[in-house]
Amino acid sequence: MSTLRDSWSSFSADVADKYLKTYGAPSVDSKLVLTDVLKSSSGGKALRLLELGCGNGQLAEYFTEKGLAFDYTGVDFSEPLLSAGKKAFAGMPNIRFINDDVEALTGLTGRYDFAVYSHVIEMLSSPEASLAAARRVADKIAIRFFVPPDTEHTQVELRNLDNGTADSTPRPYIRWQIGRSFYRLMLTNLGATRVDVYRTRSTDQVHILHFD
């Protein structure tokens, strides 16, 4: 975990500002799907959102642009990305950031309507541990999959991170291809009673996990 922490903390300040915005931008259709689903679930009230693996808060920026009413807490362990988020949202009391382990959430208090993973669940050392921690503090879980569980077998790759710096040292990170069997086991262990699946034009998917 220390190696992975070092990798995701290796961004320079200027790259941290741009990460997943102008630098390394992912698909946007699933962000819109996720936003629309959250809007439809809000009942016109501000949602209490917990984003796990929030990076520099670019998803909170997108929610704001799309007019979603929310109170947001972002959790990450990459200090350069968190610093970029704090700077971008300084003076906005409905948006805050916490440095914590997203697989344990030992420093988190409060209760949330949704715990949100946005292209993050596939990058964790232990997705199951993180989901269990999220379940303890959130009524529902929203997962925006970059690599959705559409295959039968689970695979884990060790890949190298392009952090946009001149440092040529390889920066390893994990990427899961979560198989259907493992995914069903995780959902069973979590006590999920229903999963709403939203497919997009890209390979992305948005899953909403219910526990009622």
N, C-alpha and C positions, 0 to 999 in steps of 0.2 A: 504493500500500500504506500510506503514511503516513496518508492520510485515513481509510482503513478502520481502521487501528490506533487513531487518535484516536476514532473512533466507538465501537469496542468497549471503549475505556478511559474512556468518559464516564459510566459509572455512578457514582452517589453510593454511599457506603459502605453505607447502609441498604438501598438497592435491590440492591446486589451481594450482600448476605446472602440476599435473598429470590428472586433471579433464578432462574426455572424451578422454583421451589418454590411459594410463594404468589403470586409475580408472574410472569405470562407462562407459566404451566404448560402444557406440551404434552401430547399423548396419552400414556397410561401403558401401553396394551396392548403396544406394541412394546418398551418397557423390560422387561416381564415375559418376552416372547419371547426377547429378547437374553440376559437372565439365565439362563433355562432352557437355552438353547443353550450358554452358557459352562459351566454346571454339568455338562451332559452331556459336555462335552469335557475336563473337568478330571481325570477318572480318580481323583477323590477327593483330589487334591492342590491346593495353593494355586496359582492361576494368576498368572503374571507379566503384568500388564495395563499397557498404555500407552494412555492416553486423549488423543487429539489434539483440541485445542479444548475443554478440560475445563471452562472457566469456573470456577465456585465449587465444583466437585466434587460436584454434586448426584447424578451417576450413581454415584459411589463410595458416597455415603450410601444410595442405593437398593440397591446390591449388598449392603451391610452389613445392611440391614433384611431382605433376602431370604435371608441366610445363605450367600452365596457366599464361599468361601475364596479370598483373593487378596492379592497384593502389587502395589500400585498406584502408578504414576507419572502425574501429570496435567501436560500441557503446554498453555500458552496464552500470549498476549502481553498480555492485559488485566490490568494490575496490580490494579485494584480487585476483580476477580473472583478472582484468585489469592489476594489478601490475605484475602478472605472464606473461601476454602477452607482456607487455612493456619490461620485462627482456628478454624474449625469442627472441624478434625481435629487440633488441637494435642495432642501427647502420644501419637499413634497412629503407631508406627514403620513400619507397613505401608502408610502413605499419605503421599505426598510430592508437591510441586508444583514445576515448573520454568518459568521465563519464557523462552520460546524461540519461534522462528518455526516454525509447524507445517508450513510448506511446504519447510523446509530441514533442521530438526533438527540444527543445527550444534553445539549444546551438550549433546547427549544421548550417553550411554554405556550399555552393557549390552545384553542380549538379552531379548526378550519373547515370550511365547506368543501374545499377541494385541495388535495395534494396533486401537484402537476409535475409531470416529467416531460420535458420537451427535447427529444433527441438525446436523452441522457441514460435511460434505463439500460441501453445496450453497452454503455461505457463503464458500468460499475463493476467492482470486483465481485460483489454479491448482490444481484438484483433482489433476491428473495429477502435478505436481511433489510434492505432499504424499504421494500414494500411493507414489510411487517412493522417497521418503525413508523412509516407514513400512516398505516392503518390505525395506529394508536392515537393519532392526533387529528385525523381527517375523516369526515363523513363519507366522502367519495374520493376516488383516485382517477385522474385523467392521465393517460399515457399517449404521447405523440411518438409513434414508433418511426425511427429511421430504417430499421431492419425488422419488419414485423414478423410475428411467429407463424409463418406460412409454410415452413418445412417441418418434416417429422422429427428430424434429429437436431440436437443442440450442438453447436460448435462455438469455440472460443478462439479468437485470433489475438495475437500480440502484434500491433501495428505501430508505425512511427508517426508521431505528431508533427505536422508542419505548423510551427508557432510563429512563422513570419519574421524570425530574427536571423541575423547573419551567422549565428552559432550553428555549426554543422553537426553538433553532437546529436545522435538519434535520441528522440524523446518518445519512449514507449507508452502505449495506452492499450487497454483491452477493448475489444469489440465483440459482443455476443451476437450470434444468430440463435435466438431462443427458439427451440423446437416446440411443436404443439403439445407434446406429452409433458415436457417440463413446465410449460406455461399453464396447462390445466392443473398440474400438481401444485404450482404456486398459488393459483386461484383458489383451489380447494383448501390449502393451508391457511389462506387469508380469510376464508369464510365468505368469499364473494358469492352473491346470490344471482347476479346478472351482469353480463358484459355487453354493452352496446358498441358495435364496431362500425366505424365510418371509414370507408375507403376513398382514396383520392385519385386524381389523374396520374400522380407519380406513384412511386412504390410506398410512400408514406401511408400510415394508418393512424387513426385516433381511436383509442379504446377508453370507454368510461366504465369503471368498476363500481358496482352498487353493492351495498351490504345490508339492505333492508329486507 
